[in-house]
Amino acid sequence: MEKRIPSSFKYLKPNLENHNGFTRYWDSTARAPFLFNEEENIFITYDDEESLKEKCKYIKKHDLRGAMFWEYQADYQLKLLQTLYDGLK
């Protein structure tokens, strides 16, 4: 049976990032973090402040018109939204 893990940002950061058998890694090509639990063979990719800073650099470099992340309501401390705001102003 497949294990279900809450996937919101507010759950991932405090409960899984380098906790509960998960290790945070950085994909240098995608410029995004991912979590991996080797024992349970579970892979989770997500955006965080570091990856959004990288996206903002890319957006500005290529003169693009915006950014987004999924999902705003899970950003309960507004960390992701503030990172986008600061990176794109």
N, C-alpha and C positions, 0 to 999 in steps of 0.2 A: 504494500500500500504506500502511496506517495505521501511524504511528509509535507504538511502545509505550514509555512512560516509567514507571519505578517510581513508585508513588503513595504510599509511606509517608511519614509526617511526618519520620522520620529522614533520608530522602533529599531531600525537598522543601526543607527549610530550608537546609542547607549547599550543595546542588548546583544548585538552581533559583531560589531567592529572590534576585532581582537578579543572576543569573548565567546564562551559557549562552543568552543571547538572551531570557530571561524577565524581566519587570518585575513587581514586586509592586504591586498596587493595593488600595484599600480601598473596599468597597461600603457606603456610608453607610446604605442602607436595610436590607440584610441584616446589617449590622454584622459583616462577615466579609471576610477577605482573598481575593484571587484573583491568580493568575499568568497573564500573557498573553505569548506569543511571537508578535509581529506577523509576523515573517518566515515562520514555519511555520504560523501561524493555529491555535495551540494554546492552549486555555483550561483552567485548572485551578483549582478552588475547594477550600478546605480550612479547617480551624480552626487557630488558633495561640493563644498566650497572650492576645493582645489581644482576639480574638473571644470566647474563653472568659470573660474578665472581663466582657464585655458580656452574655453569656448568664447569668452569675451574678447580675448586677444585675437582669435581667429576671425570673429565677426568684424572687428575693427580693421584688421589687416585686409580683408576681402570686401570691405564696404557693404556688408550685409545689413539688413534692416530690422533684425530682432532676434530674440531668443526665448526659450521656454524651458520649463522642466515639468515633470509629472510627479506629484500632484501638489498643487499649492497648499491645500488644507493640511497636508502632512508636515509642512514647514512651519510648525507651531511657534518657533522662536524667530522666524523670518530670516534665518541665516542664509538660505539660498536666494531669496528675493533680494536681500541686502547686498549679497555678492554680485548679483546681476546688475543691480542699480549702480553700485560703485564701479564695476568694470565697464559699464557702457556709457557713463556720463561724460 
